[in-house]
Amino acid sequence: MSVTSLSKFSIKHLLGVFHKDPSMICILKGKDHVYDYVNPAYQALVGDKEIIGLAVREVFPELAEMGLTKVLDSVYNTGNPFTGSEMPAKKGGKEERIFDFTYQAIILDDGIIYGIYVQIFDVTEKVEARKKLKESEENWRKLANFVPSYIWTANSEGDITFVSDKWFDYTGNLDKRASLEGDWQSFHPEDEIKYKAKWNDALTKESFFENELRCRRFDGTYRWFLLQAQPIMDASGKVISWFGSLNDINERKLEEFERLKIVEKERLVYNSTEIQRQLLKNLFDLIPAIVCTLKGPDHEFELINPAVERLFGNRNVIGFRAIDVFPNASGLDFIEKLDQVYKTGEPYIGIELPYPMLNPLSGTIETFYFTFAIYAMHGENGCINGIFIFAYDVTEQVKNREALALKNELLIKINNDLDNFIYTASHDLKAPVSNIEGLINALKVSFGEEMVKNEEFRDIMKLVSSSIDRFKNTIQELTEISKVQKDVEEEIEFVYFEEVLEEIQLLYQEQIKSTDAKIIVNLNEGFGFRFSRKNFRSIIHNLVSNALKYRQSDIRPEILIKTELINNYLLFSVQDNGLGIPKNQLDKVFTMFKRFHSHVEGTGVGLYIVKRIIDNAGGKIEVDSSEGKGTTFRVFFKL
């Protein structure tokens, strides 16, 4: 974000944006670099210490020793920005963190440099992740150099990307920076053509690669090697790289040649070493899901991870048959599923299947839910010799979903009962209220003019009429509540703020005149959007009338009404200098029948209706208020 060429007003306007920015931001004023503003994230950098008004060298004397205050001087004097990368510092005076930062001069409209805008980003996690990645790569290379085979890798296109150090020692090419593709030229010329053909075929078919060939040693002699490669695939089955090995088989080949007993080449199967097995076990242990392998037709547990042990109460089940470990599985056909996969080789996927198991915490049999996949494993001859199981315990998700469904049913019933009550109450009360109103009018006539002239009688009749009017308004608002709760569809048409505001100012003309209210209107004139006219009028009516109604008796009411476009919303705001709302009551502003000032007439449902209308239309409403200073309502109409 650029902060150059700004007016003082623009800088103040940006402070609201800076206040919510997750990066650490401050503004330094003047040539002494005095803190003029810090956002919450920057304040967290220095802890609880109050730094506004202090110079940088007072807060961070170590920066002067590092020469960074001179950098600030340069940015202030020249206007040229400065960027620093991965600088260590203590956050809150305690924790050592690493930061990227930017110093940028703030130049006002008149060309004078106001100060320096500082933005700091915490990159500790990124730097640590890079270090860990580098360590992981170094460990992998050490492991590759430790195993007896020559280890190599290639990318998905077949280009060699890594060869273990021992290969360079064998060929005599000690310059590790030499081209890896060139290093493969140590193959015997008679074997190279066959190698390239088989390698290209493996790349095309994305299949296991194996080839025997002769490789030239550093002294010029050739020895026989077995070159193998296995494609590494992602979850979609696409080859992303190749993992290969190069093993010296010279003695075996010489024996074969000497005895002339070679009939055909037998395909060699690469048997995993104990290191490879341990790596696989470590990988299993890191997976939070339930992972295990079963061998043979009896499905004996061969390899398990900690999640499997926890599933059976920290019991080691290696060597046990599945039928012994799952005594209740027959009811769910679990063992039958294992048999089916073992016989056919077709995988089985189960989604959120229930299974009764012993809960090690409670000691009782409970129903657990699992999502699992069962795959067949094949031996060197291509025959199935075991089962691989990958599963997740989804019991909590299933039970939470069931509980949520029950709560939703209850809420729907409660809402229906509430709608029925509101409809019945509003409908059944209309007739009695109308009758009471008619009887009161008839009573006035029957008493005659003398009684009507009686001042006490007139006061009582006014109170009765006022009560009837309030009763009728309550019934009408109950009807409106029922409509917005049911999300009754209204006719949608183009609406314009200026039209509705003219109606409302005309409606409240006497009140505006009697209170000498000052109303300032700043609208996007001529801008219309589609909305229910009735609901649109209700929203503006409620907000403007509240601004007039809840005024302070000793202060001239001032109301600012404006609109502005923000992303996909049209923002309509009403700001007043009225009574305001207590901070501890702001979260109850849109609650039904909630009122904060009893001396002003009202039912406490207007803002509730406004909130429901806006929510139903996909918009949102916000409120800021300070008791004794005023209130601002912001309505975001979705365009």
N, C-alpha and C positions, 0 to 999 in steps of 0.2 A: 504494500500500500504506500503510495507516494504521499509525503506530507509537505513537499516544497510548494512555494508560491501560494500560500494560504493566508486568508485574512484572520484576524483574531477571532472573529465570529465562527469561521470554519473550524479553527482549532477547538473551540469550545464545543462545537457541534459533534466533532469526532470523539470527544471524551466518552460519550455514551457508548460508542462502538468499541473503543479501547477497553472500557470497563468490563465487557463480556468476553473479550478475546482471551483464549487460553494461553497465548504466549505472554511473556513478561514485557511490559511496555512502560516507559516513563518518558517524560519531557523535561529536559534540562534547560534552564533559562539563563541567558547571559553568558558572558565570557568566563565567569567563575563556575559555570555548570551547576547551578543550584536546582535542586529538585523542585519542579513546579507541579508535576502530576505523576502519580504512580498508580497502575491498575492493581487489582487484588493479587494477580499472579506475581507481579514484581514485588509487592509488599511481602509475600510469602518467602521471597528470596532473602530478605533481610530480617525476617522474624517480626517480633512485635515492636521493634524500634520505630519511632516516629521520625521520618527523614525529610518530610516536606520543609523546604526552607534551608536545608543543609546542602553544602557543596559535596560533590562526589568524593573529593579527596578526604573529607571529614568522615564520610560513611565507609569508604573503601580505601584506606591509606595504602593498602598493598597494590592497588591499581597504579598509583604513582610510581612505585618501585618497578612495576612491569612496563612502564612507559605508556600506558593507555590514556593517562590524562593528557599527555602530549598529543596523542592521536585526537582526543576531543578538541584540544586547542586548534589543531590543523583543520578539522572539519568545520569548526566555528569560524575560523579566519578565512578559509578558502571557499567554503560552501561545497567542497567535494565530499561525497559519501565514503564511508569505510566499512568493510565487512571482515569479521574475524570468524575463524572456524575452530571448533573443538577445543575451547579454552576451559581448563579446570577451574572450579570455584566451589565454595561451600554454600549450600542452600540453607537459609535460616541460621547461618553461623555454625551449622553442625555437619550436615551431610555433604560429602564430596560429590559434586555432579560435574557434567561436561556440557558446555553451551556453545552454540553458534550465535553471533550477534551482528547487528547492523547499526551504524551511526549515520544519521542523515540530517543535514541542516534544514531548519524550518525557516523558509524565506517568506516574509509577508508581502502583501501586494505592493508596498512601497519600496521593495527591494532590500529592506533591512532584515538582517538575520536575527530572528527572535530567540532561537536556541537550537537545541539538537533533539531530534526524535530517536529514541533508543528502543530497539526491539530485540528480545533475546529468546532463543528457542532451546529447550532442554533436549539434547541429543544423546543423553547418557545411554538410554536403551539401544539406540541405533549403533553407537560405538561398541558397546558391550557385545551386541549381536554379531557385529563384524569380527570382533576378536574371537568369539566362540566358534564362528564359522571357520575362521583361519585355523584355530586349534583343532577343530574336527577334521579339516582337510589334512593337516600335518599328521594327526594320529592315524588317519586312514593310510597315508603314504608309508608311515612307519610299519603298520601292520602288513601292507603289501610287500615291504622289503623283508619282513620277518619270515613269511611262509616260504617253504622250499621252492615253490613254483615261481616262474617269472610272471608277474601279474601285469596285465595291460587293459586299457579301456579304449572305447571308440564312441564317437557320437552316432546319432541315428543314420547319418549318411555313410558311415563306415570309415571316417577319418580318425586315425589314431590320436588320442588325447593324452594318454599317460602310459609309461612303461616303467616298471620297478628298476631301481638303481643297479641291481645285480646284472640286468641285461646289458647295460653299458659297460660293466666290468668284463662281461664275457666277450663282447665284440671288440673291446679295446677303444671304443669311442667314449672317452672320459668327459667330453664337453657336453654337459647336460642340456646345453642350449641348442644342440644340433637338431635338425629337422627329424621328427619321428618317422615321417614317411620315408625319408632317405635312409634311416637306420634299418628299415625292413629290407633294404637292398642286400643285406648280408645273407639272404636266402640263396640257395643254390640255383643257378640259372635254369637247370632242368626241372626243378620243382616249382619255380615261381609261376609258370604259366598255369599249371594245374591249381595252385593255390589261389590265384586271382579268379579263375573260373568258379571254383567252389565258394569263394568268399562272396562274389557277386550274386551267386545263386542263393546263398543264405540271406543276403541283404534283401533280395527280391521276395523270397518266401517268408522272411522274418522267422527263420527257423534256427535251431541249434547248429553251430558250425564246428567242424572238426577236420583236421588235416595233418598228415605226417609229412615232414620235410626236413631237409638238411640246412643247417645254419653255420656260417663261417665264423670260426673262433678268432680271437685277436692274433694267433700265430699262423693263420691261414688255413688250418685244417677244418674239416666239416664234421659235425656231429648231428645225429638224428634227434629231432624234437617232435613232440605232439602239441600242435597249436589248436586250441579250443576257444569257443566264444559262445556266450548265452545272451539272447536278447533280453533287455530289461524293459518291461511295458508299464504304462500307466493304467489307471482304472478303466479307461475306455478301450484298452487292448492295443494302443498305439505304441510302437517301439520308440523309446526316448534315448536309449544308449545301449552299448554292448559291454559285457564284462568277460574278460578272457584270461587264459593262462597259457604258459609255454613251459612244457616239462621235458627235461632231458631223458630220452629213451634210447640212448645210443647203445648201452650194454645189451638191452633186450633185442634191439634190431640186429646187432652183431651176432648174437646167439641164433637168432632166426636164420640169418644168412648162412652161418657156419653149418647148421644141421640140415639146411635145405628142407625144413619141414613146414615151410609156410604154404598153406593151401589157399587161404584167403585172409584177407584182413578182417579181423573181428572189430566190431565197433566197441571202442573203449568207453566205459561209463565213468564219468568223473565222480569218485566217492568223496564225500565231504570229509575233511579233516576234523579233528577235535576242536580246533580253533573256530572253524566255520560253524560247527554245531553249537559252540558256546555263543558265537555271535548271534545265531538264530534264537537261542534261548534268551539272550539279553534283549533282543528285539521283542520277543513275546512278553517279557516281563514289563516292558515299557508301555505296552498296549493296555488301556484301561478296560477294554472289552474282555469277554470270556473267550479264550483261545486254547484249543487243545488238539492233539492228534491221537487217533486210535488206530491200532494195528491189527491185522488179521480179521477173519470172519467173526471172531468172538468180541471184537471191538475192545481190545485192551488199551487202557490209557498209556500212552507212550511219552508224550510231552505235554506239560500243562504250564499255564502261567499263574501268578498269584491270585488272579481273579477267580480261577477255578477252585483253588484251595479255600478262598473265602466263601465261595458258594456252598461248599460242603463243610463249613465250620472249621476252617484251617486244617483240614484233613488232607494228607498226601495220598492221592488215589492212583499214583503211577503203578502199573501192573495189575490193577483191578479191572474186571470186566464191566462193561456198561450196565448189564442187567443186574449186577450186584450193587452198583453205585446208585442206579435209578430204580429202586424196587417198585415204585408206583408208576413207572413209565408205561406199562402195558395198557393202561386205560386211555392214554393219549397216543398210543401207537408209535411212541418215540423210537423204541428198539426196532419196530418194523420199518420205520423211515430209514434208520441206519442200514438195515439189511438191504432195503431197496436201492439205496445209493451205492452200496458196496457191490451189488450184483449187476446193476445197469450202468453205473458210471454217470447217471444223470443227477445233477445237483438238486437239492431241495431247499426252498426258501420258506420260512415260517414267519408270519407277522403277528406279533402280540398274542401268542398262544398261551393259554393258562396252564399252570402246572403246579400240583400240590407238592410242597417241599417243607422240610423242617427248618423253622426259623431259629438260628443258633442263639439269638438274643432272648426270645420268649420261650424257647423249648417246645413250641407247639407246631403242628402242621398247618401251614397257611398257603393260600393260593398266590403264586408268583406268576408274572407275565414276562415272556421272552420273545425277542425277535432274533432269529438265528438263520444261519446258512450252513448247509452240510455239503461238502465237496469230496469226491473220490480222489485218492492219491495213487499214483502209478509207480511201479518199480522199474528196474532197468530193462526188463523184458517187455515193458508196455502193459503188463497186467496190473489190475487193481490190487494193492496190498495194504490199504488203510483208508482212514477217513480223516478229514480236516473239518473242525467245527469252529465257527466264528459267531458269537452271540452277544446280545446286549440285554441286561435286566431292565425292562421298561415298566416294572410294576408301579413305580411312583407316578409315571406319566399317565398310565391307564387309570389309576385310582383318582388322580387329580382331575382327569377329564370327566370321569363319571360323577365326581362330587360337583364339578362345575355345571354339568348337565342338570343335576338335581336342583342346584341353586338357581339356574336359569328358569327352570320350570316354576319354581316357587316365585321368582320375581315376576314372571309373566302373569301368574295367577293374581299376585298382589296388585300389579298394574291394572289388570282387567277389573278387579274388585274396586280399585280406586276410581277408574274411569266410570264404572257403573254407578258408584256412589255420587260422584260429582254430577253426572248427567241426571240422576234421579233427583238429587237435592235441588239442582238448579231448575229442573223442569217442574217438580212438584211444588216449589216455593213461589213460582211466578204468580199462579192464580191467587193464593192467599194474600200475597202482598198487594196485588191489584185490587182485591176485595177490600183490604184495609184502607187503601188509598181512596177508594170510592166511598167507603163508610165515613171517612174523615171529612171528605167534601160534603157528603150529605149532612153530617153533623153540623158543619158550618152553616148550612142553609137553614137547618131546623132551629138553630139557636137564635136566628134573626140578627138584624143589624146591630141592636144594642149590645148583644154579647160579643159580636165580632169586633165592635169598637173597644171592648174591654182590653186594656193593655196586657194584663196577666194572661187572659185567654189567648190573645194573639201570640204572646211569647211561647205559650205551651204548644200552640198549633205549629209555630215555626220549628220547634224542637222535634215534634212528631213528624213533620214533613221532611226535615233533614234526616231523621232516622230512616224514614221510608226510602229516601233517595239513596242513602248509604247502603241500605239493604238491597235495593235494586242494582246498584253498582257492583256489590259483592256477587250477586247472582250472575250478572253479566260477565264478571271476571272469572267466575267458576266455569262458565260456559267456554270462555276463551282458553282457560287452562286445559279443559277437556279436549279442545280442538288441537292445541299445539302438542299435547301429549300423544294424541292419536296420529299426529303428523298429517292432518287433513290437507289434501292438495288444494292449493289456491290457484287462481288464474294468474299465470306469469305474463308480464308485459314489461315494456321499457319504462323505467321510472327515473326521475330527475330530482336531485336534492333541492334545487332552487324553487321548484313548484311546491313541494311539500312544506318547505320552510316558510314560504309566503303564507300558506294556509294557516300554519301553526302560529306565526307572529300575528296574524289577523285575529285568530281565536283568542290569544292571550294579550290582545292590545291593551285592555283596561289594566291588567296586572302589570304589564311592562311600563305603562304610563304612570301608574300609581307608585311604583317602586323606583321610578327613574332608572330602570335597568338599561345597561349599555351592552348591546349585542353586536359582536364583531363576527362577520361572516367571510370566510376565505375558502371558496369552492373552486373545483375544476368545472367551470361553467360549461354547460352544453354537453357534459359527459353523462350519458345514460347507460344503464345496464338492466338486464332482465331480472325481475324479482316480483313477488306478490305485492301489489300496490297497497293492499290493506295491511299486510304485515309490515311493509316498509314504513307506512304512515304511523303504525303503532310503535315501532322502534324509536323514530325521531320524536314522536309526541311524548313518550315516556321520559326520554333523556332530557329534552328541553324543558318540559314541565317540571321535572325534578330539580333542574338547575334554578328555576324561578321559585319553586316551592320551598326548597331548603336553603334559603338565603339567610344571611346574618342581618339582624334588625338594624344594626348601627352602621352598616357599610353598604355603599351603593353596589348593587349586583352587577358584576361584569361576567359576561358569558362569551367565550371564544368558540366558534363553530368552524371547523375546517375539514377538508378532504385532501387526500394525496394518494397516488398510486405507488404500491409497494409490491414488487414481484407480481404474483397472480391475485393480489387482493386490492380492493379499494378501501382505504382506511378512512372512516368517519369518526371524528373525535369531538367531544363536548367538554369544555373545561370551564369551571366556575370558581368563584371565590367565596363559596357558601360555608355552611356549618361543618362540612367534612364528615368523615366516618372514622371512628377509632381504629387504630392499627390492628388490634386484636379481634376486630369484628369484620375485617375485609373479606375473610374466607366465607362469611355468611351472607354477603351482599345479595347473592342470587337465590337465596333460600325462600321458599314459599311462605308468605305471611310474616316475613321478617321486617321489622321497622326499627329505626334507630333514634327517631325524634317523634315522641308521642304528641307534641303540641301541634303538629301539622297533620291535616286530614289525609287519610290514605288507608289502603287495605294491605299493603305489603306484598302485592303479587305482580306489580308492573315489571320490575326487573327480572323476576322469575320468568315471565312470559317472554320478555326480550331475549333472555338467554336461551330458552327452548327454541324460539324462532330461528335464532342465529345458528344454533347447533344443528337443527334440522336442515338448514340450507347449506351446511358444510363450511360455515364461517367460524369465527371465534370472537369473544369479547373479553376485554381486560379492564381493570379499574385500578387507579392510584388515588390515594386520598390521604390528607393530613387533617386531623381534627382542628377546627378553627381556622383553616387556611383554604380549604376548597377540595374539589374532587374532579378527576378527569376520567371519562369513560372513552374507551377506544373500541370501535366496532370494525371488524375486518370482514367485508363482504367478499366472498369468493367470486372471481370473474369467470 
